[in-house]
Amino acid sequence: MLLIDSRTARVLVTALLFALGLSFLYVTRQTLIAFLFAIFFAYLVSPLVNTLERVLKGRGRAIAVIYALLLGLLVLFFALVGPKVMREGARLGQSLKNWARSMNGTTPVSSSCVLLWPNTATRLRKWRSGWDCAWRMWQSKRGYFW
């Protein structure tokens, strides 16, 4: 007399194989995503490669020309957009620095903020000081506070 029913064993084996398949997909997810993007990119570029292959009399030459064009477009994009992104990043950094100073109370908050939300700066300082206190307590319990 068997302790496990054959149907139950089949269900368990199926569930185990399904779990193994899912765990394999989870472990290899980054490689699979890169592989799927490569297949998608090849699918998108294939018509252009086929057209250039006839013109340039060689598939390798056609692929090289397409990669050179894509690299040129990428360089052109960053040459045109890069300086603007750098300027905006510098402005953001300056704004964050000014905002942090206003939170510490070293410089007054701009008048437009005060007119729109009169007690915002005070409330934000109190909120931040509460979180700073909680953070210090947590660090002292963990042994990270110096």
Rosetta silent file (secondary structure, phi, psi, omega in degrees, C-alpha in Angstrom):
SEQUENCE: MLLIDSRTARVLVTALLFALGLSFLYVTRQTLIAFLFAIFFAYLVSPLVNTLERVLKGRGRAIAVIYALLLGLLVLFFALVGPKVMREGARLGQSLKNWARSMNGTTPVSSSCVLLWPNTATRLRKWRSGWDCAWRMWQSKRGYFW
SCORE:     score description
SCORE:     0.000 S_00000001
   1 L     0.000  127.765 -178.595    0.000    0.000    0.000 S_00000001
   2 L   -86.025  144.067  179.051    1.446    3.385   -1.069 S_00000001
   3 L   -80.979  -29.255 -177.098    1.425    6.370    1.264 S_00000001
   4 L  -112.816  132.190  177.897    1.226    8.959   -1.556 S_00000001
   5 L   -70.138  145.007 -178.289   -1.419    8.924   -4.227 S_00000001
   6 H   -65.475  -35.252  178.353   -0.074    8.933   -7.818 S_00000001
   7 H   -67.428  -41.136  177.232   -2.221   11.930   -8.774 S_00000001
   8 H   -62.666  -40.614  178.423   -0.907   13.860   -5.776 S_00000001
   9 H   -63.298  -41.747  178.716    2.652   12.978   -6.764 S_00000001
  10 H   -63.966  -41.045  178.922    2.060   14.246  -10.313 S_00000001
  11 H   -64.331  -43.533  179.234    0.622   17.514   -8.997 S_00000001
  12 H   -63.545  -41.806  178.877    3.584   17.967   -6.643 S_00000001
  13 H   -64.913  -41.071  178.438    6.098   17.227   -9.411 S_00000001
  14 H   -63.329  -44.973  178.738    4.323   19.692  -11.714 S_00000001
  15 H   -62.925  -40.243  178.966    4.326   22.387   -9.022 S_00000001
  16 H   -64.939  -43.814  177.690    7.999   21.710   -8.297 S_00000001
  17 H   -63.883  -39.932  177.139    8.949   21.950  -11.984 S_00000001
  18 H   -62.794  -43.553  178.270    6.954   25.167  -12.319 S_00000001
  19 H   -64.442  -39.678  177.232    8.725   26.627   -9.268 S_00000001
  20 H   -63.871  -40.762  177.883   12.106   25.564  -10.680 S_00000001
  21 H   -63.296  -44.172  178.035   11.255   27.225  -14.000 S_00000001
  22 H   -64.856  -39.808  178.757   10.243   30.447  -12.278 S_00000001
  23 H   -66.633  -35.921  175.919   13.373   30.439  -10.123 S_00000001
  24 H   -62.908  -44.382  177.845   15.511   29.914  -13.240 S_00000001
  25 H   -62.871  -37.836  179.742   13.817   32.894  -14.905 S_00000001
  26 H   -66.454  -43.496 -177.882   14.351   34.976  -11.772 S_00000001
  27 H   -67.552  -36.918 -175.548   18.054   34.120  -11.522 S_00000001
  28 L   -99.945   18.610 -173.295   18.711   34.767  -15.223 S_00000001
  29 H   -60.740  -40.818 -178.250   16.429   37.800  -15.577 S_00000001
  30 H   -66.725  -42.971  178.606   19.190   40.331  -16.361 S_00000001
  31 H   -65.973  -41.738  179.417   20.754   38.136  -19.023 S_00000001
  32 H   -64.784  -38.716  178.650   17.377   37.330  -20.531 S_00000001
  33 H   -64.789  -44.164  177.736   16.401   40.995  -20.670 S_00000001
  34 H   -62.170  -41.366  179.141   19.662   41.882  -22.435 S_00000001
  35 H   -64.239  -42.967  179.152   19.148   38.982  -24.831 S_00000001
  36 H   -65.857  -39.090  175.686   15.562   40.026  -25.591 S_00000001
  37 H   -64.671  -37.626  178.092   16.647   43.624  -26.236 S_00000001
  38 H   -64.099  -42.847  178.069   19.352   42.349  -28.592 S_00000001
  39 H   -63.987  -42.772  179.403   16.810   40.282  -30.523 S_00000001
  40 H   -63.204  -42.981  178.283   14.430   43.249  -30.694 S_00000001
  41 H   -62.956  -43.201  178.735   17.219   45.564  -31.899 S_00000001
  42 H   -63.382  -37.342  178.121   18.271   43.038  -34.552 S_00000001
  43 H   -64.916  -39.791 -179.874   14.645   42.760  -35.680 S_00000001
  44 H   -70.545  -34.563 -174.859   14.386   46.544  -36.017 S_00000001
  45 H   -87.891  -15.930 -174.026   17.673   46.914  -37.906 S_00000001
  46 H   -56.101  -45.785  178.796   17.226   43.892  -40.183 S_00000001
  47 H   -61.086  -38.841  178.885   15.363   45.665  -43.045 S_00000001
  48 H   -67.477  -39.682  177.737   18.006   48.394  -43.191 S_00000001
  49 H   -63.632  -43.183  179.738   20.804   45.807  -43.152 S_00000001
  50 H   -62.648  -39.904  178.804   19.138   43.877  -45.971 S_00000001
  51 H   -67.458  -46.590 -179.076   18.801   47.027  -48.080 S_00000001
  52 H   -70.534  -24.805  179.451   22.386   48.160  -47.467 S_00000001
  53 H   -62.586  -40.427  178.590   23.672   44.639  -48.047 S_00000001
  54 H   -69.489  -38.267 -177.380   22.642   44.826  -51.687 S_00000001
  55 H   -72.391  -43.773 -175.162   24.078   48.320  -52.122 S_00000001
  56 H   -91.788   -2.979  178.234   27.417   47.685  -50.353 S_00000001
  57 L    58.114   49.334  176.888   27.786   44.094  -51.573 S_00000001
  58 L   168.648  132.584 -178.276   28.330   42.563  -48.158 S_00000001
  59 H   -70.618  -39.406  179.257   26.405   42.021  -44.945 S_00000001
  60 H   -61.372  -41.594  177.966   29.400   42.815  -42.703 S_00000001
  61 H   -64.165  -41.204 -179.518   29.914   46.168  -44.433 S_00000001
  62 H   -63.437  -43.251  178.779   26.218   47.000  -44.081 S_00000001
  63 H   -64.602  -41.443  179.088   26.263   46.206  -40.362 S_00000001
  64 H   -62.328  -42.016  179.254   29.440   48.266  -39.883 S_00000001
  65 H   -64.822  -41.772 -179.801   27.870   51.264  -41.672 S_00000001
  66 H   -64.981  -43.960  177.795   24.705   51.023  -39.568 S_00000001
  67 H   -63.417  -38.797  177.690   26.685   50.822  -36.324 S_00000001
  68 H   -64.206  -41.488  177.410   28.802   53.804  -37.424 S_00000001
  69 H   -63.996  -43.442  179.161   25.636   55.788  -38.200 S_00000001
  70 H   -64.628  -39.766  177.151   24.081   54.890  -34.844 S_00000001
  71 H   -64.519  -41.762  177.240   27.262   55.846  -33.016 S_00000001
  72 H   -62.514  -41.734  177.875   27.366   59.154  -34.922 S_00000001
  73 H   -64.487  -38.511  179.062   23.733   59.878  -34.038 S_00000001
  74 H   -65.693  -43.361  178.314   24.418   59.089  -30.392 S_00000001
  75 H   -64.518  -42.544  178.632   27.448   61.422  -30.318 S_00000001
  76 H   -62.471  -42.665  178.965   25.454   64.152  -32.073 S_00000001
  77 H   -59.854  -48.785 -178.539   22.593   63.774  -29.604 S_00000001
  78 H   -70.822  -28.117  177.134   24.870   64.108  -26.588 S_00000001
  79 H   -69.913  -34.399  179.792   26.787   66.984  -28.186 S_00000001
  80 H   -83.165  -39.937 -174.064   23.535   68.900  -28.678 S_00000001
  81 H   -91.800  -28.724 -175.359   21.719   67.949  -25.490 S_00000001
  82 H   -54.302  -50.384 -179.530   24.673   67.501  -23.111 S_00000001
  83 H   -60.285  -38.485  178.971   25.473   71.184  -22.481 S_00000001
  84 H   -65.851  -41.526  178.550   21.836   71.978  -21.733 S_00000001
  85 H   -63.317  -39.741  178.752   21.608   69.052  -19.300 S_00000001
  86 H   -64.018  -43.579  178.177   24.798   70.246  -17.601 S_00000001
  87 H   -62.202  -45.539  179.763   23.433   73.792  -17.221 S_00000001
  88 H   -64.710  -37.541  177.000   20.131   72.513  -15.832 S_00000001
  89 H   -64.362  -40.563  177.774   21.979   70.201  -13.452 S_00000001
  90 H   -64.441  -41.371  177.235   24.101   73.090  -12.194 S_00000001
  91 H   -63.904  -40.069  177.897   20.965   75.181  -11.672 S_00000001
  92 H   -63.283  -43.202  178.339   19.322   72.303   -9.817 S_00000001
  93 H   -60.750  -42.479  178.713   22.369   71.925   -7.593 S_00000001
  94 H   -65.672  -41.585  178.671   22.333   75.627   -6.782 S_00000001
  95 H   -63.442  -41.551  178.811   18.594   75.533   -6.073 S_00000001
  96 H   -65.512  -37.636  178.165   19.004   72.543   -3.778 S_00000001
  97 H   -64.761  -43.663  178.037   21.835   74.276   -1.950 S_00000001
  98 H   -64.407  -39.255  179.190   19.696   77.399   -1.466 S_00000001
  99 H   -64.877  -41.275  179.110   16.771   75.270   -0.338 S_00000001
 100 H   -65.182  -39.102  177.418   18.934   73.434    2.184 S_00000001
 101 H   -64.035  -40.677  179.970   20.222   76.747    3.542 S_00000001
 102 H   -67.415  -30.225  177.422   16.680   78.043    3.906 S_00000001
 103 H   -69.981  -32.229  178.822   15.752   74.864    5.782 S_00000001
 104 H   -80.166  -11.695  179.066   18.604   75.453    8.244 S_00000001
 105 L    86.462   10.313 -178.805   17.464   79.014    8.794 S_00000001
 106 L   -80.893  -26.270  176.396   20.684   80.618    7.562 S_00000001
 107 L  -131.225  148.401 -179.091   18.955   82.515    4.746 S_00000001
 108 L   -70.295  152.604  176.388   15.386   83.744    4.549 S_00000001
 109 L   -73.656  147.381 -177.981   12.866   81.931    2.377 S_00000001
 110 L   -60.114  151.816 -174.143   11.960   83.770   -0.823 S_00000001
 111 H   -65.070  -30.965 -178.983    9.031   86.145   -0.529 S_00000001
 112 H   -64.613  -38.259  177.981    6.910   84.260   -3.074 S_00000001
 113 H   -67.944  -39.258 -177.922    6.950   81.139   -0.893 S_00000001
 114 H   -66.759  -38.179  179.688    6.136   83.155    2.219 S_00000001
 115 H   -69.182  -38.700 -177.732    3.177   84.834    0.511 S_00000001
 116 H   -76.038  -44.791 -177.673    1.764   81.562   -0.815 S_00000001
 117 L  -132.025   93.232 -169.851    2.362   79.401    2.258 S_00000001
 118 L   -59.517  -40.304 -173.932    3.103   81.565    5.292 S_00000001
 119 L  -106.004   17.470 -174.915    4.232   78.896    7.777 S_00000001
 120 H   -64.056  -46.699 -177.450    5.751   76.394    5.371 S_00000001
 121 H   -61.723  -41.793  179.353    9.390   77.037    6.253 S_00000001
 122 H   -64.915  -43.819  179.562    8.673   76.747    9.993 S_00000001
 123 H   -63.881  -41.302  179.509    6.679   73.541    9.514 S_00000001
 124 H   -65.332  -38.994  177.605    9.375   72.026    7.334 S_00000001
 125 H   -63.479  -42.367  178.909   12.069   72.857    9.900 S_00000001
 126 H   -64.909  -42.511  179.367   10.019   71.232   12.677 S_00000001
 127 H   -61.549  -44.605 -179.872    9.350   68.169   10.526 S_00000001
 128 H   -65.685  -40.693 -179.471   13.019   67.863    9.638 S_00000001
 129 H   -65.785  -34.557  175.833   14.147   68.293   13.251 S_00000001
 130 H   -63.994  -42.616  178.567   11.767   65.521   14.305 S_00000001
 131 H   -69.249  -35.353  176.929   13.229   63.176   11.718 S_00000001
 132 H   -63.221  -40.154  179.224   16.768   64.203   12.692 S_00000001
 133 H   -64.351  -45.570  179.169   15.988   63.331   16.300 S_00000001
 134 H   -62.725  -39.969  179.688   14.542   59.947   15.320 S_00000001
 135 H   -63.745  -43.003  178.863   17.553   59.288   13.092 S_00000001
 136 H   -63.945  -40.537  178.874   19.981   60.102   15.929 S_00000001
 137 H   -63.751  -43.199  179.707   18.089   57.832   18.305 S_00000001
 138 H   -63.358  -42.687  179.158   18.167   54.995   15.795 S_00000001
 139 H   -64.599  -38.287 -178.959   21.885   55.498   15.188 S_00000001
 140 H   -68.377  -34.766  177.498   22.644   55.552   18.900 S_00000001
 141 H   -71.005  -31.583 -179.049   20.793   52.268   19.413 S_00000001
 142 H   -86.429   -9.468  179.499   22.633   50.700   16.482 S_00000001
 143 L    86.511   15.977 -179.750   26.022   51.986   17.675 S_00000001
 144 L   -98.801   -6.451 -176.356   26.544   54.329   14.698 S_00000001
 145 L   -82.742  133.153 -177.738   26.166   57.590   16.553 S_00000001
 146 L  -115.660    0.000    0.000   29.445   59.350   17.321 S_00000001
